[in-house]
Amino acid sequence: MSNFIIAVVRSLVPIIVGWLVGLLAAINVHVAPDIEGGLIVSVSTLAASLYYVGAAWLERKYAWFGWLLGVARKPVYGEHAAA
């Protein structure tokens, strides 16, 4: 698997998790319609960010937690990267 695909997968998984959390929040939270969209986007963004930071932190301690980001292998950048 190429480094590009690994990087894309490891970026998309937290976004999808955040999106799902935002959907769940929209179901369970009843607010004024004019602020609902902004609240959902904010909750989704916060959830995706916290998910990525948490998974990356766990991965530093225990490599197998990398699967929480979709691919356990980290992409390699720079001179050492294979095409």
C-alpha positions in Angstrom: 0.0 0.0 0.0 1.4 3.4 -1.0 2.2 6.1 1.5 -0.4 8.3 -0.2 -3.2 5.8 0.4 -2.1 5.2 4.0 -2.1 9.0 4.7 -5.6 9.3 3.1 -7.1 6.5 5.1 -5.5 7.7 8.3 -7.1 11.1 7.6 -10.5 10.0 6.5 -11.2 7.6 9.4 -11.3 10.3 12.1 -13.4 12.5 9.8 -15.9 9.7 9.4 -16.0 9.0 13.2 -16.5 12.8 13.8 -19.4 12.8 11.2 -21.0 9.8 12.9 -20.7 11.5 16.3 -22.3 14.7 14.8 -25.2 12.7 13.4 -25.8 11.1 16.8 -25.6 14.5 18.5 -28.2 15.9 16.0 -30.6 13.1 16.9 -30.3 13.6 20.7 -29.9 17.4 21.0 -32.8 19.7 20.4 -31.8 23.3 19.8 -33.0 26.2 17.8 -32.9 25.5 14.0 -30.8 28.5 13.3 -27.8 27.2 15.4 -28.3 23.5 14.8 -26.1 23.3 11.7 -23.2 25.2 13.4 -23.5 23.1 16.5 -23.4 19.8 14.5 -20.3 21.0 12.5 -18.6 22.1 15.8 -19.3 18.8 17.5 -18.2 16.8 14.5 -15.0 18.7 14.2 -14.2 18.4 17.9 -15.0 14.7 17.9 -12.8 14.0 14.8 -9.9 16.0 16.3 -10.1 14.3 19.7 -10.4 10.9 18.0 -7.3 11.5 15.9 -5.2 12.9 18.8 -6.3 10.0 21.1 -5.6 7.3 18.6 -2.2 8.8 17.6 -1.2 9.1 21.3 -2.2 5.5 22.0 -0.3 4.4 18.9 2.9 6.0 20.2 2.6 3.8 23.3 1.2 0.6 21.7 1.7 0.3 17.9 -1.4 -1.9 17.4 -3.7 1.1 18.3 -2.8 2.4 14.8 -5.7 0.3 13.6 -8.0 2.9 15.1 -6.9 5.1 12.3 -7.7 2.5 9.6 -4.1 1.4 8.9 -1.6 0.4 11.6 1.4 1.5 9.5 2.4 5.2 9.5 3.1 6.9 6.2 6.8 7.7 5.5 7.6 11.1 4.2 10.8 12.6 2.7 13.8 10.9 1.2 13.0 7.5 2.8 9.5 7.3 1.3 8.9 4.6 -1.3 6.7 5.7 -4.2 
